[in-house]
Amino acid sequence: ADLEARRAFAVELEAPLRQTGGMSADEVAILRIELDEIEPLIWRRVAVRASSSLHALHRIIQVTMGWLDYHLWEFDIDGVTYGLPDPESLDWGREVKPASRTKLAKVLNSGLDQFSYTYDMGDNWLHRIVVERIEPTHPGEPYPCFFGGARRCPPEDCGSVPGYYDFIDAISAPDSGRGSRKKREMLAWYGRPYDPNDIGEHRIKDELARMVYRPRRRQASNSQP
């Protein structure tokens, strides 16, 4: 099942553009992902194939930022919303186009140099996606490719920006004395240590590497005709 999921995702990453004019399937976008309303800035930089779907880009954002993909999400691109349409709720009167059917190249061909991505409609984490440049793919380079970033993303369900600042203040308290009890409570709630400066680069690169499906080469048969 895991292999089938990887194959399906590889299709979203590598599918041809199937359009005339515009970007080539052999081009990548260098994107800078910035989390809005938080200072110091939480950001990541990644190279993504133009042939990737917006659903694939969603998963890349989740991995690079450090989110856990627990909640709803959507892209807002030039006034159009892309995400996971829900026929039962009719998306509360809004039209939500399927992100899996829209290629990043369509966005790039429109000339936009930035668009937005929102994760968790409760905490409402707004991300600014900046298109820094377009360049050809490099032979042998796996895509998506991580180019760096700064600051760890907030914990899931921490209560949006105010809750994040409360969390940071609490865990910055000394281990004993004033504030130490709240610090222990916050870290117990989070469930593990939290270093605001550790983005988990090795984890990011490992998870991005697992996203790319690499079919095995067929071995030549040793049997004689």
Backbone as ProteinMPNN parsed JSONL, in Angstrom:
{"seq_chain_A": "ADLEARRAFAVELEAPLRQTGGMSADEVAILRIELDEIEPLIWRRVAVRASSSLHALHRIIQVTMGWLDYHLWEFDIDGVTYGLPDPESLDWGREVKPASRTKLAKVLNSGLDQFSYTYDMGDNWLHRIVVERIEPTHPGEPYPCFFGGARRCPPEDCGSVPGYYDFIDAISAPDSGRGSRKKREMLAWYGRPYDPNDIGEHRIKDELARMVYRPRRRQASNSQP", "coords_chain_A": {"N_chain_A": [[0.83, -1.201, 0.0], [1.953, 1.23, 0.778], [3.888, 1.519, -1.205], [2.275, 1.772, -3.461], [1.033, 4.191, -2.875], [3.223, 5.898, -2.989], [3.854, 5.633, -5.68], [1.574, 6.768, -6.852], [1.833, 9.378, -5.92], [4.204, 10.047, -7.138], [3.367, 10.27, -9.76], [1.936, 12.646, -9.607], [4.037, 14.348, -9.152], [5.7, 14.061, -11.37], [4.217, 14.112, -13.729], [3.536, 14.827, -17.198], [3.238, 18.141, -18.644], [1.327, 18.615, -20.609], [0.443, 20.695, -22.33], [0.423, 23.441, -24.645], [3.002, 25.736, -25.426], [4.289, 28.098, -22.917], [5.716, 26.921, -19.819], [8.338, 24.451, -19.681], [8.435, 20.903, -19.05], [10.856, 20.309, -18.09], [11.718, 22.224, -16.347], [12.196, 23.933, -13.228], [10.775, 25.446, -10.323], [12.031, 27.761, -8.047], [11.084, 28.121, -4.894], [10.162, 30.178, -2.18], [9.017, 29.724, 0.99], [7.076, 31.273, 3.331], [6.02, 31.783, 6.629], [3.325, 33.603, 7.717], [2.952, 36.536, 9.819], [4.608, 35.991, 12.007], [7.469, 36.643, 13.91], [10.874, 36.079, 14.861], [11.192, 35.488, 11.304], [9.784, 32.543, 9.957], [10.83, 30.348, 7.583], [11.283, 28.586, 4.418], [13.175, 27.222, 1.671], [12.768, 25.775, -1.499], [13.143, 23.626, -4.353], [10.959, 22.888, -6.944], [9.454, 20.808, -9.328], [8.004, 22.101, -12.322], [6.007, 20.589, -13.397], [4.69, 19.456, -11.287], [1.75, 18.779, -9.343], [-0.602, 20.932, -7.612], [-1.476, 19.661, -5.358], [0.649, 17.97, -4.813], [2.521, 19.951, -4.234], [1.409, 20.934, -1.879], [1.978, 18.756, -0.136], [4.737, 18.87, -0.155], [5.166, 21.35, 1.07], [4.135, 20.763, 3.623], [6.012, 18.866, 4.536], [8.494, 20.273, 4.417], [8.044, 22.495, 6.062], [7.384, 21.269, 8.438], [4.919, 20.569, 9.391], [2.159, 18.356, 10.28], [0.136, 17.485, 8.689], [-2.534, 17.281, 9.578], [-4.858, 18.726, 9.238], [-7.351, 20.663, 7.359], [-6.618, 22.365, 4.28], [-5.676, 24.908, 1.866], [-4.997, 26.524, -1.273], [-4.743, 29.896, -2.311], [-4.941, 31.446, -5.209], [-4.565, 34.039, -7.223], [-7.2, 34.823, -6.718], [-8.589, 32.449, -6.977], [-9.545, 29.416, -5.432], [-7.879, 26.492, -4.45], [-7.904, 23.116, -3.482], [-9.131, 20.465, -1.514], [-11.993, 19.541, -2.669], [-15.211, 19.26, -1.15], [-17.947, 17.504, -1.715], [-20.195, 17.098, -0.098], [-20.403, 19.167, 1.794], [-20.378, 21.292, 0.126], [-18.452, 23.15, 0.321], [-19.116, 25.38, 1.834], [-20.46, 27.236, 0.248], [-18.459, 28.223, -1.349], [-16.408, 27.942, -4.269], [-14.209, 25.362, -4.643], [-11.486, 24.318, -6.299], [-10.089, 21.229, -7.47], [-6.946, 20.505, -6.203], [-5.292, 18.52, -7.07], [-5.579, 18.378, -9.776], [-4.459, 20.521, -10.949], [-1.635, 22.013, -12.287], [1.531, 23.221, -11.11], [2.818, 24.672, -13.05], [0.784, 26.029, -14.394], [0.192, 28.09, -12.662], [2.639, 29.433, -12.657], [2.884, 30.142, -15.34], [1.024, 32.127, -15.508], [2.233, 34.379, -14.675], [2.331, 35.214, -12.05], [4.086, 36.185, -9.11], [3.883, 35.473, -6.53], [1.827, 33.63, -4.192], [-0.739, 32.323, -1.984], [-0.965, 29.99, 0.767], [-2.94, 28.249, 2.977], [-3.023, 26.6, 6.05], [-4.779, 24.511, 8.28], [-7.702, 25.529, 9.227], [-8.647, 26.413, 11.617], [-6.52, 27.3, 13.411], [-5.432, 28.748, 11.389], [-3.011, 29.082, 9.717], [-1.262, 31.072, 7.72], [0.563, 31.04, 4.771], [3.026, 32.536, 2.754], [3.858, 32.097, -0.546], [6.571, 32.549, -2.406], [7.69, 33.063, -5.637], [10.808, 32.729, -6.547], [12.61, 32.287, -8.684], [12.842, 30.792, -11.974], [14.272, 27.909, -13.323], [16.292, 25.655, -15.377], [16.055, 22.077, -14.993], [18.543, 20.159, -13.246], [20.577, 17.644, -14.454], [20.325, 14.453, -12.963], [19.708, 15.477, -10.489], [17.629, 15.103, -7.712], [14.179, 15.837, -7.432], [11.469, 16.995, -5.434], [13.794, 19.481, -4.145], [15.585, 20.474, -1.328], [16.619, 23.626, -0.102], [17.208, 25.006, 2.197], [16.454, 26.979, 5.2], [14.85, 28.632, 8.024], [14.125, 28.626, 11.479], [11.887, 26.74, 13.444], [8.653, 25.315, 12.735], [5.469, 26.237, 14.258], [3.967, 24.325, 17.001], [1.456, 21.866, 16.259], [-1.984, 22.758, 16.63], [-1.663, 24.759, 18.579], [-2.954, 27.103, 19.027], [-2.919, 29.206, 17.158], [-1.232, 32.296, 16.172], [-1.055, 33.917, 18.63], [-1.123, 31.822, 20.547], [1.172, 30.431, 19.851], [3.216, 32.277, 20.523], [2.777, 32.384, 23.276], [3.455, 29.773, 23.92], [6.206, 29.716, 23.223], [7.213, 31.632, 25.018], [6.659, 30.316, 27.416], [8.227, 27.932, 27.329], [10.687, 29.01, 27.348], [11.274, 29.723, 29.869], [13.107, 29.42, 33.018], [14.351, 26.238, 34.331], [13.743, 25.909, 36.945], [12.065, 27.622, 39.638], [10.293, 30.739, 39.088], [7.814, 30.366, 36.649], [8.619, 27.833, 35.883], [6.911, 25.687, 36.277], [4.817, 26.036, 34.401], [6.35, 25.771, 32.14], [7.113, 23.058, 32.233], [4.579, 21.942, 31.969], [3.809, 22.795, 29.392], [5.779, 21.586, 27.764], [5.218, 18.949, 28.361], [2.689, 18.771, 27.264], [3.361, 19.166, 24.563], [5.011, 16.987, 24.138], [7.657, 16.343, 23.586], [11.093, 17.546, 23.339], [11.519, 20.994, 22.309], [13.082, 22.963, 20.055], [13.319, 26.122, 18.957], [15.038, 26.934, 16.944], [15.797, 24.761, 15.483], [15.269, 23.282, 12.521], [15.1, 20.723, 11.644], [16.598, 19.602, 9.447], [17.78, 17.225, 8.392], [15.668, 15.4, 8.626], [13.8, 16.616, 6.915], [15.095, 16.405, 4.393], [15.297, 13.616, 4.181], [12.574, 12.855, 4.119], [11.645, 14.18, 1.822], [13.19, 12.856, -0.065], [12.024, 10.34, 0.037], [9.653, 10.862, -1.192], [10.014, 10.79, -3.907], [9.482, 8.571, -6.396], [11.406, 5.979, -7.57], [11.65, 3.901, -10.114], [12.663, 0.477, -10.291], [15.362, -0.7, -12.246], [15.052, -2.975, -14.929], [16.533, -6.14, -14.769], [18.829, -7.788, -16.843], [17.972, -10.825, -18.389], [19.315, -14.001, -17.533], [18.774, -16.3, -18.781], [18.96, -18.549, -21.554], [17.953, -18.182, -24.937]], "CA_chain_A": [[0.0, 0.0, 0.0], [2.846, 2.387, 0.833], [4.518, 1.641, -2.509], [1.264, 2.293, -4.38], [0.858, 5.61, -2.559], [4.396, 6.597, -3.517], [3.721, 5.678, -7.14], [0.546, 7.757, -7.183], [2.379, 10.703, -5.66], [5.212, 10.29, -8.171], [2.642, 10.732, -10.936], [1.638, 14.068, -9.392], [5.29, 15.097, -9.218], [6.416, 13.92, -12.629], [3.321, 14.051, -14.879], [3.8, 15.842, -18.217], [2.403, 19.333, -18.545], [0.206, 18.45, -21.537], [-0.063, 21.981, -22.784], [1.282, 24.044, -25.65], [3.543, 27.002, -24.943], [4.515, 28.163, -21.483], [6.874, 26.276, -19.221], [8.709, 23.094, -20.047], [8.455, 19.943, -17.946], [12.239, 20.219, -17.623], [12.022, 23.412, -15.566], [11.8, 23.897, -11.818], [10.565, 26.739, -9.664], [12.64, 27.937, -6.734], [10.038, 28.741, -4.095], [10.44, 30.535, -0.792], [7.789, 29.553, 1.768], [7.176, 32.104, 4.531], [4.863, 31.751, 7.516], [2.944, 34.992, 7.954], [2.618, 37.102, 11.136], [5.496, 35.551, 13.087], [8.854, 37.127, 13.899], [11.62, 36.065, 13.606], [10.525, 34.829, 10.203], [9.908, 31.101, 9.72], [10.814, 30.236, 6.13], [11.981, 27.479, 3.761], [13.386, 27.372, 0.227], [12.721, 24.446, -2.105], [12.991, 23.563, -5.81], [9.834, 22.014, -7.268], [9.217, 20.698, -10.768], [6.828, 22.807, -12.824], [4.98, 19.591, -13.717], [4.052, 18.975, -10.056], [0.41, 19.286, -9.062], [-0.694, 21.73, -6.387], [-1.581, 18.726, -4.23], [2.027, 17.584, -4.508], [3.153, 21.098, -3.575], [0.905, 20.903, -0.496], [2.73, 17.774, 0.648], [6.103, 19.39, -0.026], [5.106, 22.4, 2.1], [3.963, 20.102, 4.909], [7.276, 18.242, 4.94], [9.57, 21.244, 4.634], [7.72, 23.338, 7.208], [7.348, 20.459, 9.652], [3.543, 20.278, 9.789], [1.837, 16.928, 10.341], [-0.96, 17.22, 7.746], [-3.71, 16.871, 10.354], [-5.996, 19.625, 9.062], [-7.674, 21.12, 6.018], [-5.671, 23.315, 3.696], [-6.069, 25.396, 0.556], [-4.221, 27.562, -1.941], [-5.47, 31.017, -2.89], [-4.078, 31.869, -6.308], [-5.213, 35.007, -8.108], [-8.629, 34.822, -6.452], [-9.155, 31.116, -7.15], [-9.191, 28.532, -4.323], [-7.58, 25.106, -4.806], [-7.745, 22.275, -2.299], [-9.836, 19.187, -1.571], [-13.43, 19.839, -2.678], [-16.078, 18.376, -0.368], [-19.283, 17.586, -2.324], [-21.263, 17.078, 0.905], [-20.563, 20.475, 2.431], [-20.355, 22.306, -0.929], [-17.397, 24.108, 0.699], [-19.725, 26.572, 2.438], [-20.818, 28.207, -0.777], [-17.295, 28.639, -2.145], [-15.924, 26.96, -5.232], [-12.846, 24.908, -4.391], [-11.05, 23.478, -7.405], [-9.196, 20.168, -6.992], [-5.521, 20.818, -6.319], [-4.607, 17.415, -7.746], [-5.761, 18.501, -11.222], [-3.855, 21.779, -11.391], [-0.178, 21.978, -12.25], [2.239, 24.433, -10.696], [3.146, 25.421, -14.27], [-0.327, 26.928, -14.712], [0.388, 29.27, -11.816], [3.839, 30.139, -13.094], [2.642, 30.717, -16.665], [0.165, 33.31, -15.362], [3.078, 35.529, -14.362], [2.311, 35.552, -10.627], [5.364, 35.963, -8.425], [3.598, 34.916, -5.214], [0.459, 33.221, -3.904], [-0.832, 31.957, -0.571], [-1.362, 28.639, 1.181], [-3.403, 28.267, 4.361], [-3.121, 25.29, 6.684], [-5.542, 24.479, 9.536], [-8.627, 26.653, 9.184], [-8.867, 26.88, 12.98], [-5.371, 28.147, 13.75], [-5.3, 29.647, 10.234], [-1.61, 29.383, 9.419], [-1.154, 31.619, 6.369], [1.91, 30.989, 4.206], [3.26, 33.27, 1.517], [4.729, 31.328, -1.442], [7.22, 33.505, -3.306], [8.415, 32.451, -6.767], [12.061, 33.489, -6.638], [13.124, 32.19, -10.048], [12.605, 29.567, -12.73], [15.523, 27.478, -13.927], [16.23, 24.29, -15.912], [16.437, 21.002, -14.077], [19.927, 19.715, -13.34], [20.581, 16.189, -14.628], [20.706, 13.669, -11.793], [19.254, 16.113, -9.253], [16.271, 14.671, -7.348], [13.233, 16.907, -7.096], [11.817, 18.303, -4.889], [15.116, 19.626, -3.542], [15.555, 21.433, -0.219], [17.73, 24.566, -0.15], [17.464, 25.672, 3.47], [15.375, 27.694, 5.871], [15.151, 29.086, 9.377], [13.116, 28.567, 12.542], [10.963, 25.612, 13.466], [7.25, 25.728, 12.66], [4.765, 26.116, 15.542], [3.324, 23.038, 17.265], [0.07, 21.742, 15.809], [-3.073, 23.039, 17.58], [-1.178, 25.555, 19.711], [-3.773, 28.29, 19.226], [-2.55, 30.24, 16.203], [-0.058, 33.125, 16.486], [-0.942, 34.2, 20.07], [-0.786, 30.592, 21.258], [2.583, 30.122, 19.578], [4.053, 33.159, 21.341], [2.634, 31.928, 24.664], [4.228, 28.534, 24.027], [7.633, 30.068, 23.206], [7.511, 32.297, 26.289], [6.605, 29.333, 28.503], [9.349, 26.981, 27.3], [11.932, 29.776, 27.532], [11.44, 29.976, 31.308], [14.116, 28.555, 33.654], [13.869, 24.92, 34.745], [13.274, 26.004, 38.332], [11.648, 28.969, 40.007], [9.112, 31.314, 38.466], [7.539, 29.939, 35.281], [9.099, 26.481, 35.589], [5.777, 24.754, 36.235], [4.163, 26.177, 33.103], [7.269, 25.22, 31.15], [6.959, 21.6, 32.263], [3.252, 21.615, 31.442], [3.82, 23.002, 27.947], [6.595, 20.552, 27.132], [4.483, 17.686, 28.508], [1.635, 18.823, 26.244], [3.99, 18.985, 23.251], [5.408, 15.587, 24.112], [9.083, 16.15, 23.289], [11.772, 18.846, 23.379], [11.224, 21.921, 21.207], [14.114, 23.965, 19.831], [12.795, 27.004, 17.9], [16.022, 27.152, 15.881], [16.092, 23.493, 14.811], [14.242, 23.019, 11.517], [15.08, 19.3, 11.315], [17.003, 19.522, 8.041], [17.971, 15.828, 7.97], [14.334, 14.812, 8.463], [13.209, 17.185, 5.708], [15.722, 15.813, 3.213], [14.922, 12.205, 4.122], [11.174, 12.718, 3.715], [11.539, 14.579, 0.421], [13.774, 11.778, -0.869], [11.055, 9.241, -0.037], [8.537, 11.252, -2.047], [10.326, 10.549, -5.31], [9.473, 7.154, -6.74], [12.431, 5.6, -8.539], [11.403, 2.512, -10.518], [13.854, -0.375, -10.432], [15.704, -1.086, -13.606], [14.931, -4.401, -15.198], [17.804, -6.821, -14.931], [18.89, -8.646, -18.039], [17.74, -12.239, -18.09], [20.466, -14.884, -17.785], [18.338, -17.523, -19.475], [19.291, -18.627, -22.955], [16.776, -18.342, -25.788]], "C_chain_A": [[0.869, 1.256, 0.0], [3.504, 2.609, -0.518], [3.539, 2.218, -3.517], [1.035, 3.785, -4.141], [2.02, 6.428, -3.102], [4.329, 6.7, -5.028], [2.708, 6.73, -7.566], [1.075, 9.168, -6.995], [3.435, 11.058, -6.696], [4.559, 10.769, -9.458], [2.339, 12.222, -10.799], [2.9, 14.917, -9.514], [5.856, 15.145, -10.627], [5.524, 13.973, -13.867], [3.652, 15.141, -15.889], [2.83, 17.017, -18.113], [1.182, 19.265, -19.457], [-0.403, 19.791, -21.93], [0.905, 22.539, -23.805], [1.754, 25.386, -25.126], [3.827, 26.95, -23.461], [5.741, 27.392, -21.06], [7.089, 24.869, -19.742], [8.669, 22.2, -18.816], [9.855, 19.805, -17.369], [12.666, 21.471, -16.867], [11.542, 23.236, -14.135], [11.614, 25.329, -11.315], [11.279, 26.721, -8.321], [11.657, 28.759, -5.91], [10.537, 29.033, -2.683], [9.105, 30.525, -0.047], [7.958, 30.312, 3.076], [5.897, 32.008, 5.339], [4.546, 33.171, 7.973], [2.741, 35.287, 9.446], [3.506, 36.649, 12.291], [6.895, 36.114, 12.86], [9.61, 36.477, 15.052], [10.942, 35.167, 12.556], [10.827, 33.333, 10.159], [9.784, 30.888, 8.216], [11.577, 28.997, 5.655], [12.158, 27.828, 2.283], [13.489, 25.98, -0.39], [12.579, 24.58, -3.618], [11.947, 22.502, -6.137], [9.649, 21.99, -8.786], [7.946, 21.443, -11.167], [5.687, 21.847, -13.115], [4.28, 19.036, -12.486], [2.65, 19.555, -9.924], [0.441, 20.15, -7.806], [-0.876, 20.838, -5.163], [-0.199, 18.232, -3.827], [2.759, 18.719, -3.797], [2.685, 21.203, -2.129], [1.726, 19.952, 0.357], [4.178, 18.221, 0.848], [6.161, 20.472, 1.044], [4.991, 21.775, 3.48], [5.288, 19.537, 5.42], [8.329, 19.291, 5.274], [9.304, 22.136, 5.841], [7.735, 22.55, 8.518], [5.945, 20.232, 10.183], [3.273, 18.776, 9.694], [0.637, 16.546, 9.472], [-2.207, 16.682, 8.447], [-4.984, 17.583, 9.905], [-6.252, 19.956, 7.595], [-6.672, 22.183, 5.565], [-6.223, 23.798, 2.366], [-5.053, 26.41, 0.042], [-5.173, 28.65, -2.414], [-4.556, 31.634, -3.935], [-4.872, 32.759, -7.247], [-6.737, 34.941, -7.964], [-9.328, 33.489, -6.62], [-8.648, 30.223, -6.023], [-9.002, 27.107, -4.835], [-7.371, 24.314, -3.517], [-8.38, 20.931, -2.514], [-11.336, 19.476, -1.526], [-14.223, 18.8, -1.894], [-17.498, 18.496, -0.917], [-20.403, 17.659, -1.299], [-21.483, 18.447, 1.536], [-20.659, 21.614, 1.424], [-19.409, 23.454, -0.578], [-17.971, 25.455, 1.126], [-19.981, 27.668, 1.405], [-19.655, 28.7, -1.619], [-16.952, 27.547, -3.148], [-14.469, 26.632, -4.907], [-12.458, 23.943, -5.512], [-10.056, 22.431, -6.898], [-7.725, 20.483, -7.254], [-4.773, 19.739, -7.09], [-4.687, 17.531, -9.268], [-5.143, 19.774, -11.786], [-2.348, 21.718, -11.216], [0.399, 23.312, -11.776], [2.554, 25.291, -11.908], [2.044, 26.395, -14.649], [-0.206, 28.215, -13.92], [1.546, 30.103, -12.345], [3.634, 30.812, -14.447], [1.775, 31.972, -16.599], [0.964, 34.563, -15.031], [3.072, 35.937, -12.901], [3.673, 35.288, -10.0], [5.154, 35.542, -6.972], [2.12, 34.549, -5.102], [0.438, 32.713, -2.471], [-1.322, 30.527, -0.377], [-1.749, 28.728, 2.653], [-3.555, 26.846, 4.865], [-3.83, 25.424, 8.023], [-6.447, 25.703, 9.631], [-9.021, 27.15, 10.576], [-7.755, 27.811, 13.422], [-5.024, 29.109, 12.616], [-3.851, 30.072, 9.981], [-1.478, 29.789, 7.958], [0.305, 31.634, 5.933], [1.949, 31.811, 2.921], [4.252, 32.445, 0.687], [5.287, 32.289, -2.478], [7.985, 32.74, -4.381], [9.682, 33.276, -6.977], [12.652, 33.455, -8.044], [12.702, 30.857, -10.658], [13.935, 29.185, -13.373], [15.372, 26.059, -14.479], [16.557, 23.272, -14.819], [17.906, 20.655, -14.295], [19.939, 18.192, -13.444], [21.069, 15.47, -13.374], [20.255, 14.248, -10.478], [17.843, 15.631, -8.919], [15.4, 15.876, -6.988], [11.996, 16.307, -6.459], [13.157, 18.305, -4.157], [15.079, 20.752, -2.508], [16.797, 22.294, -0.215], [17.938, 25.339, 1.145], [16.249, 26.383, 4.03], [15.799, 28.111, 7.26], [13.914, 28.975, 10.254], [12.136, 27.405, 12.346], [9.518, 26.1, 13.39], [6.576, 25.543, 14.016], [4.236, 24.696, 15.755], [1.907, 23.032, 16.695], [-0.876, 22.086, 16.97], [-2.636, 23.865, 18.789], [-2.008, 26.817, 19.941], [-3.373, 29.471, 18.377], [-1.368, 31.081, 16.716], [0.035, 33.467, 17.976], [-0.557, 32.974, 20.887], [0.661, 30.189, 21.06], [3.507, 30.975, 20.444], [3.963, 32.782, 22.824], [3.477, 30.67, 24.901], [5.724, 28.833, 24.108], [8.04, 30.732, 24.516], [7.594, 31.276, 27.428], [7.831, 28.43, 28.499], [10.693, 27.682, 27.432], [12.205, 30.084, 29.001], [12.526, 29.069, 31.874], [13.49, 27.241, 34.114], [13.384, 24.899, 36.183], [12.911, 27.444, 38.637], [10.438, 29.421, 39.222], [8.971, 30.867, 37.008], [7.912, 28.51, 34.976], [7.948, 25.475, 35.479], [5.074, 24.816, 34.876], [5.044, 25.617, 32.0], [7.126, 23.708, 31.084], [5.615, 21.184, 31.663], [3.212, 21.741, 29.92], [4.62, 21.921, 27.23], [5.938, 19.181, 27.249], [3.354, 17.628, 27.483], [2.214, 18.563, 24.86], [4.509, 17.565, 23.089], [6.869, 15.303, 23.821], [9.765, 17.515, 23.368], [11.424, 19.689, 22.15], [12.313, 22.969, 21.151], [13.649, 24.859, 18.684], [13.741, 27.19, 16.725], [16.348, 25.893, 15.087], [14.982, 23.168, 13.819], [14.162, 21.54, 11.147], [15.478, 19.038, 9.876], [17.185, 18.088, 7.565], [16.633, 15.147, 7.75], [13.693, 15.304, 7.174], [13.779, 16.505, 4.466], [15.361, 14.341, 3.065], [13.494, 12.03, 3.616], [10.966, 13.147, 2.266], [12.1, 13.49, -0.49], [12.802, 10.617, -1.019], [9.862, 9.579, -0.916], [8.768, 10.854, -3.503], [10.39, 9.054, -5.559], [10.498, 6.882, -7.833], [12.212, 4.144, -8.94], [12.701, 1.739, -10.66], [14.104, -0.704, -11.895], [15.557, -2.596, -13.768], [16.304, -5.011, -15.411], [17.744, -7.728, -16.155], [18.736, -10.092, -17.619], [18.969, -13.054, -18.435], [20.084, -16.13, -18.56], [18.661, -17.425, -20.949], [18.015, -18.795, -23.781], [16.649, -19.779, -26.29]], "O_chain_A": [[0.563, 2.229, -0.69], [3.669, 3.752, -0.945], [3.912, 3.057, -4.337], [0.864, 4.552, -5.089], [1.821, 7.529, -3.617], [4.698, 7.724, -5.602], [2.938, 7.486, -8.51], [0.804, 10.053, -7.807], [3.559, 12.216, -7.093], [5.134, 11.588, -10.175], [2.47, 12.975, -11.764], [2.836, 16.073, -9.932], [6.428, 16.156, -11.035], [6.044, 13.884, -14.979], [4.01, 16.254, -15.503], [1.738, 16.89, -17.56], [0.123, 19.795, -19.12], [-1.617, 19.981, -21.864], [2.075, 22.158, -23.833], [1.003, 26.097, -24.458], [3.642, 25.92, -22.814], [6.686, 27.225, -21.831], [6.159, 24.193, -20.182], [8.842, 22.663, -17.689], [10.03, 19.249, -16.285], [13.861, 21.748, -16.76], [10.602, 22.487, -13.867], [12.217, 26.276, -11.82], [11.142, 25.771, -7.55], [11.425, 29.936, -6.187], [11.245, 28.227, -2.08], [8.176, 31.241, -0.421], [8.878, 30.03, 3.845], [4.803, 32.139, 4.788], [5.396, 33.854, 8.545], [2.401, 34.397, 10.226], [3.178, 36.905, 13.449], [7.428, 36.063, 11.752], [9.043, 36.33, 16.135], [10.222, 34.224, 12.887], [11.975, 32.913, 10.305], [8.751, 31.21, 7.63], [12.399, 28.436, 6.38], [11.399, 28.617, 1.719], [14.2, 25.114, 0.121], [11.97, 25.531, -4.109], [12.034, 21.365, -5.673], [9.684, 23.031, -9.441], [6.945, 21.421, -10.45], [4.522, 22.244, -13.083], [3.364, 18.225, -12.619], [2.395, 20.684, -10.342], [1.397, 20.102, -7.032], [-0.481, 21.209, -4.057], [0.093, 18.09, -2.64], [3.527, 18.479, -2.865], [3.478, 21.526, -1.244], [2.129, 20.309, 1.464], [4.77, 17.976, 1.9], [7.101, 20.509, 1.839], [5.672, 22.203, 4.412], [5.64, 19.709, 6.587], [8.986, 19.2, 6.311], [10.233, 22.495, 6.565], [8.058, 23.092, 9.574], [5.782, 19.753, 11.305], [4.054, 18.027, 9.108], [0.176, 15.405, 9.518], [-2.849, 15.749, 7.967], [-6.083, 17.094, 10.167], [-5.48, 19.583, 6.712], [-5.983, 22.804, 6.373], [-7.127, 23.182, 1.801], [-4.349, 27.062, 0.813], [-6.281, 28.36, -2.865], [-3.543, 32.255, -3.613], [-5.745, 32.288, -7.977], [-7.468, 34.994, -8.953], [-10.541, 33.401, -6.426], [-7.464, 30.258, -5.687], [-9.847, 26.579, -5.558], [-6.735, 24.794, -2.579], [-8.203, 20.313, -3.564], [-11.893, 19.64, -0.44], [-13.938, 17.604, -1.967], [-18.189, 19.472, -0.628], [-21.46, 18.222, -1.586], [-22.621, 18.843, 1.785], [-20.972, 22.749, 1.783], [-19.532, 24.566, -1.093], [-17.413, 26.513, 0.836], [-19.752, 28.852, 1.652], [-19.85, 29.518, -2.518], [-17.184, 26.365, -2.894], [-13.609, 27.513, -4.897], [-13.049, 22.871, -5.646], [-9.268, 22.712, -5.995], [-7.321, 20.7, -8.396], [-3.737, 20.012, -7.696], [-3.942, 16.853, -9.977], [-5.293, 20.068, -12.972], [-1.847, 21.411, -10.134], [-0.171, 24.378, -12.01], [2.558, 26.517, -11.808], [2.326, 27.474, -15.171], [-0.467, 29.301, -14.438], [1.445, 31.324, -12.465], [4.138, 31.909, -14.685], [1.786, 32.787, -17.522], [0.441, 35.675, -15.096], [3.737, 36.905, -12.534], [4.333, 34.298, -10.315], [6.121, 35.282, -6.256], [1.276, 35.086, -5.82], [1.476, 32.675, -1.81], [-1.991, 29.948, -1.233], [-0.979, 29.223, 3.476], [-4.139, 25.994, 4.196], [-3.532, 26.324, 8.808], [-6.018, 26.775, 10.058], [-9.66, 28.195, 10.701], [-8.001, 28.967, 13.767], [-4.405, 30.149, 12.839], [-3.516, 31.256, 10.026], [-1.572, 28.949, 7.063], [1.171, 32.167, 6.628], [1.02, 31.778, 2.114], [5.347, 32.132, 1.153], [4.552, 32.785, -3.331], [8.817, 31.885, -4.08], [9.634, 34.381, -7.518], [13.138, 34.471, -8.541], [12.271, 29.935, -9.966], [14.64, 30.042, -13.905], [14.445, 25.341, -14.105], [17.249, 23.581, -13.849], [18.444, 20.834, -15.388], [19.359, 17.518, -12.593], [22.094, 15.832, -12.797], [20.393, 13.599, -9.442], [16.946, 15.739, -9.756], [15.849, 16.809, -6.321], [11.522, 15.25, -6.875], [13.597, 17.286, -3.626], [14.597, 21.848, -2.791], [17.911, 21.778, -0.313], [18.769, 26.247, 1.186], [15.174, 26.393, 3.432], [16.963, 27.966, 7.635], [12.793, 29.208, 9.802], [11.643, 27.143, 11.248], [9.19, 27.165, 13.913], [7.062, 24.771, 14.842], [4.075, 23.945, 14.792], [1.241, 24.067, 16.654], [-0.61, 21.756, 18.126], [-3.167, 23.697, 19.887], [-1.802, 27.525, 20.926], [-3.473, 30.617, 18.817], [-0.607, 30.64, 17.577], [1.113, 33.323, 18.552], [0.245, 33.073, 21.816], [1.304, 29.671, 21.973], [4.464, 30.467, 21.028], [4.958, 32.852, 23.544], [4.123, 30.524, 25.939], [6.428, 28.278, 24.951], [9.1, 30.427, 25.062], [8.472, 31.355, 28.288], [8.417, 28.184, 29.552], [11.722, 27.03, 27.607], [13.249, 30.642, 29.337], [12.839, 28.043, 31.27], [12.273, 27.136, 34.268], [12.689, 23.969, 36.593], [13.386, 28.371, 37.98], [9.651, 28.603, 38.746], [9.917, 30.982, 36.229], [7.562, 28.004, 33.91], [8.007, 24.533, 34.689], [4.772, 23.785, 34.276], [4.541, 25.05, 31.03], [7.029, 23.139, 29.996], [5.531, 20.192, 30.939], [2.644, 20.886, 29.24], [4.183, 21.4, 26.204], [6.074, 18.345, 26.356], [3.088, 16.576, 26.902], [1.627, 17.824, 24.069], [4.444, 17.005, 21.995], [7.282, 14.143, 23.81], [9.084, 18.537, 23.456], [11.081, 19.16, 21.093], [12.464, 23.771, 22.074], [13.588, 24.401, 17.543], [13.311, 27.56, 15.632], [17.1, 25.956, 14.114], [13.874, 22.817, 14.225], [13.258, 21.138, 10.416], [14.774, 18.329, 9.157], [16.788, 17.759, 6.447], [16.474, 14.394, 6.79], [13.111, 14.52, 6.425], [13.029, 16.078, 3.589], [15.143, 13.864, 1.951], [13.229, 11.164, 2.783], [10.178, 12.526, 1.552], [11.552, 13.23, -1.561], [12.751, 9.979, -2.07], [9.133, 8.683, -1.342], [7.814, 10.609, -4.242], [11.24, 8.355, -5.007], [10.452, 7.493, -8.9], [12.556, 3.241, -8.178], [13.715, 2.282, -11.098], [13.178, -0.95, -12.668], [15.888, -3.376, -12.875], [17.133, -4.468, -16.14], [16.719, -8.347, -16.442], [19.303, -10.527, -16.616], [19.596, -12.849, -19.475], [20.943, -16.921, -18.951], [18.636, -16.338, -21.526], [17.091, -19.487, -23.353], [15.713, -20.097, -27.022]]}, "name": "protein", "num_of_chains": 1, "seq": "ADLEARRAFAVELEAPLRQTGGMSADEVAILRIELDEIEPLIWRRVAVRASSSLHALHRIIQVTMGWLDYHLWEFDIDGVTYGLPDPESLDWGREVKPASRTKLAKVLNSGLDQFSYTYDMGDNWLHRIVVERIEPTHPGEPYPCFFGGARRCPPEDCGSVPGYYDFIDAISAPDSGRGSRKKREMLAWYGRPYDPNDIGEHRIKDELARMVYRPRRRQASNSQP"}
